């Protein structure tokens, strides 16, 4: 699988986008399901943990070189970067859903649209933070 992805996506950034896209899909679909049982904000946070773990596994396997750190050290670094991203995602998602969309009269699938935009928002900052912090060589 790694050889296929490396051949298909020569650039590490493209592999990062692919892994992040799969993780974003897990995140969004999980949030939709969780929203049947809880409020929007807790669903965003719990779904993010599912997406984050998916992202870590895929990025470690396909997008970045080995850092030489222990798995738990790398995952903690990954979590720190994603804590920053989670705040960004929450701020944008809730800001759109609670303020921007009602103001412009957008109501159809507003939670899913707001959450999707929020999930996409930290793409560039996360790539560089993971490249130079999470997965950087020891």
N, C-alpha and C positions, 0 to 999 in steps of 0.2 A: 504494500500500500504506500509506503514512504517513497519508493522509487517512482510509482505512478504519479504521486502528487508533486514530487520534485521535477519530473519530466513535464507534467502538465502546467505547473506553476513554477517557473524558473526563479522568480524573484521571491525572496523571503517575505516581502510585504504582501505579495499575492497569496502565499500560503497562510500568512497571518489573517488576511481578509477572508479566505475560505474557512479557516478554523473558527474565526470570529463569527462568520455568517451562520455556520452550523450551531454554534453556541447561542447566538442571538435567537435563532429559531426555537431552540430548546427553551430559552428564557421566555419568549413571547407566548409560546403555546402553554407553558406551565402557568404563566400569569393568567391567561384566559381561563384555564381550568380552576385555578385557585380563587379567582374572582367569583366563582359560583358559591364559595364557602366563606369568604372574608372580604374585607374592604380593599380598596384599590392600593393604598400605601403598603399594608402588610403583604399583599400579594406581589407587589413589585419587588420587595426586599427578599422574600422567600424564593421567588422565581429566579432572582438574580443569583442566588447561591447555586441553584441547579445549573444555570448558564455558565457561571464562573468555573465550576468544577469541570464541566464539559470543555470549556475553553482551555483550561490548564492542561488537561490530558492531551487534547489535540495540538496545542501549541508546543508543548514539550516534545511530542512525538514527531511533528511535521514542520513546524514553522521556524524554530530556533535551534541553534547549536547547543550542545550540553554546556552547562555553566561550570560543572565540577563541584557544585554544592550538593549537600545532602538533600534528598527529596523534601523533607519537612522545612528546611531553610528556604528552598526555592518556592515552595507553596506559600510560606509566610510572606515572602517578598511579593509574590503574585497577588496575595490577598491584600497587601497594603496598597498596591497600585489600583486594585479593583475597588477598594474602599473609597478611594478618591473618585473613581469612575461611577460608583454607585450613587454617591452624593450628586454628581453631575446628572446622571440619569434620572434620579428622583426629582431633582429641582426642575429639570426640563419637562418631564412627564407630568408632574403635578401642576406645574405652572401653565402648561398648555391646557390640560384638562379642566383646571379650576378657574383659570382667568382668561386666557387667550381665546379658547374655543367658544365659551359662552358669550364673550364680547363680540365675536364675529358671527355667532349663530350657527356654529358647526356642531352638530349633535350625532350624526350617523357614525357609529363605530368610533366615537371620539376617544374612548379609553385606549383602544387598540392602536389607533393612529398616534395618539400622544405618547404611548409607551414605545412604539416602534421608532419614532423620531428620537426619543430619549435614549434608547438602546444604541442607536447609530452615532449619537453625539460624541462619545469619547474615542472614536476610532484612531485618529492621528496621535493624540496624546498618549493613549494606551500603547500603541505600537512602539513609540520611542522609549517610554518608561520601561516596557518589558524588555526591549532590546538592550538598553544601557543600564538597567537596574536588576530586573528579575532574572534574566538569562545571561547577564554579562559574565565573562570569564572571571574566575576567582583571582 
